[in-house]
Amino acid sequence: MSLHEQTKHLSPVWARYTTIVADRAEGIMLYGDDGRAYMDFTCGIGVTNTGHCHPRVVAAIREQAGLLLHGQANIIYHKPMLRLVEALRQVVPAGIDSFFFSNSGAEAVEASLKLARHATGRTDVIVFDGSFHGRTSGAMALTTSKGKYRSGYAPLPSGVHVAPYAGCYNCAIAKAVGRDRAGMSAAAPHEAGCCGNPLERVEHILHANTTPHDVAAILIEPVLGEGGYVVPPASFLQGLRALCDKYGIMLIADEVQTGFGRTGKFFAMEHYGVTADIIVAAKGIASGLPLSAVMTRKEIMDKWHPGTHGGTYGGNALACAAAVATLDVIIQEKLVQNSAAMGAVLKGELSELQQTDSRIGDVRGMGLMVGVELVDKNGAPDAALANRTLAASRELGLLLLTCGTYDNVVRFIPPLVVTDAQIHEAVGIFRTALNS
Ligand SMILES: Cc1ncc(COP(=O)(O)O)c(C=O)c1O
């Protein structure tokens, strides 16, 4: 039996975009074992921000592997974790000074909620329509980007209330009052005012579905990821902050996908001038090694009593060493600045394409987190077109992903080391693929 045939023995539960068997990857390129090369604009779903196998990250992992592979956090302190705390403190918002580490985004999301519950003595949480927070039971209960992520897994934990996310293009209110949807979205939506209705809905939920003194947290992705790369107006995040302050609720920012420079700031919440009480991070933090973080103020963290949460591998020495090197690369190579600059190039080129192609309903995003919403002639989501375009792009050597409830948003998330020539080439391939 050839090695390739072993793929039949892997669980079908992984929905697969490609059948590529990868041999190696470097920078923005990924190489199949058939000798084909691909520009990787998926970044392993937003993980390899420093590019694949950045030499300094690889060197740090190699060095740490010879010193200490597994340092269990209940038993010892290890230096990579302490160095990581030191490095994170340089980049997190002022006031955030206490850290807990785990392995995946879902784990960290669940941990953040456990912390918020202990810190407030309350049980409930408000999340947003279209959110994705992970695959574990707790995280599934918080996830509404696609029904299939929850289907067949009931019962899920209760106490979760779903409010509308504020995003102009597909906003029911904007449609109802006949706003120029495309126009609103194209014109820097985070600077445009919000009609305020989504915030009113949150306030309503706080009084109708639960009570303010039962709600431990409002949990939000500062840019909706899996749900379709939706950028909310700043006033929405600012309004949520005000509600949290009014009722003593923890504002939790799920920066799993948006963190570590992805949106052109270190953390996406910086775009809105809002500081969350708890920040959840993963993906880009360690360039591909499993690591996630819950980051908050010490006075909040101190309410989490010893032994009430933990894990065998969380804050693994190898992953922490990779994260320290990752942060160093992001800063030294000015990758946050590059994300902002290259993001503008990417959005600019895609918006130009939109001018000549009515199937592109919307181009939106921040930094190198850009979504292209494909629609049919009636403006309805066109997943078939998105799928065909992805397949044709792949044949031409470009890897892309989709997102959105209806799978019709093509997402561009290249490594933050990408150059404008590479963006130009990728958009060219996308254009050809769209027309093929
Ligand atoms: C915003 C967000 N939160 C949480 C998660 C879950 O992370 P993980 O797959 O590492 O559990 C993801 C994964 O895509 C995500 O995008």
The ligand as an SDF file (V2000), in Angstrom:
LIG
                    3D

 16 16  0  0  0  0  0  0  0  0999 V2000
  -12.0140   33.3990   16.0500 C   0  0  0  0  0  0  0  0  0  0  0  0
  -11.6790   31.9700   16.3570 C   0  0  0  0  0  0  0  0  0  0  0  0
  -11.8400   31.5210   17.6120 N   0  0  0  0  0  0  0  0  0  0  0  0
  -11.5680   30.2470   17.9420 C   0  0  0  0  0  0  0  0  0  0  0  0
  -11.1150   29.3550   17.0010 C   0  0  0  0  0  0  0  0  0  0  0  0
  -10.8140   27.9460   17.3960 C   0  0  0  0  0  0  0  0  0  0  0  0
   -9.4410   27.7160   17.3690 O   0  0  0  0  0  0  0  0  0  0  0  0
   -8.8650   26.2240   17.3440 P   0  0  0  0  0  0  0  0  0  0  0  0
   -9.2090   25.6490   16.0150 O   0  0  0  0  0  0  0  0  0  0  0  0
   -7.3900   26.4030   17.5410 O   0  0  0  0  0  0  0  0  0  0  0  0
   -9.5090   25.4980   18.4630 O   0  0  0  0  0  0  0  0  0  0  0  0
  -10.9280   29.7770   15.6800 C   0  0  0  0  0  0  0  0  0  0  0  0
  -10.4600   28.8470   14.6430 C   0  0  0  0  0  0  0  0  0  0  0  0
  -10.5620   29.0490   13.4610 O   0  0  0  0  0  0  0  0  0  0  0  0
  -11.2200   31.1210   15.3510 C   0  0  0  0  0  0  0  0  0  0  0  0
  -11.0760   31.5810   14.0990 O   0  0  0  0  0  0  0  0  0  0  0  0
  1  2  1  0
  2  3  1  0
  2 15  2  0
  3  4  2  0
  4  5  1  0
  5  6  1  0
  5 12  2  0
  6  7  1  0
  7  8  1  0
  8  9  2  0
  8 10  1  0
  8 11  1  0
 12 13  1  0
 12 15  1  0
 13 14  2  0
 15 16  1  0
M  END
$$$$
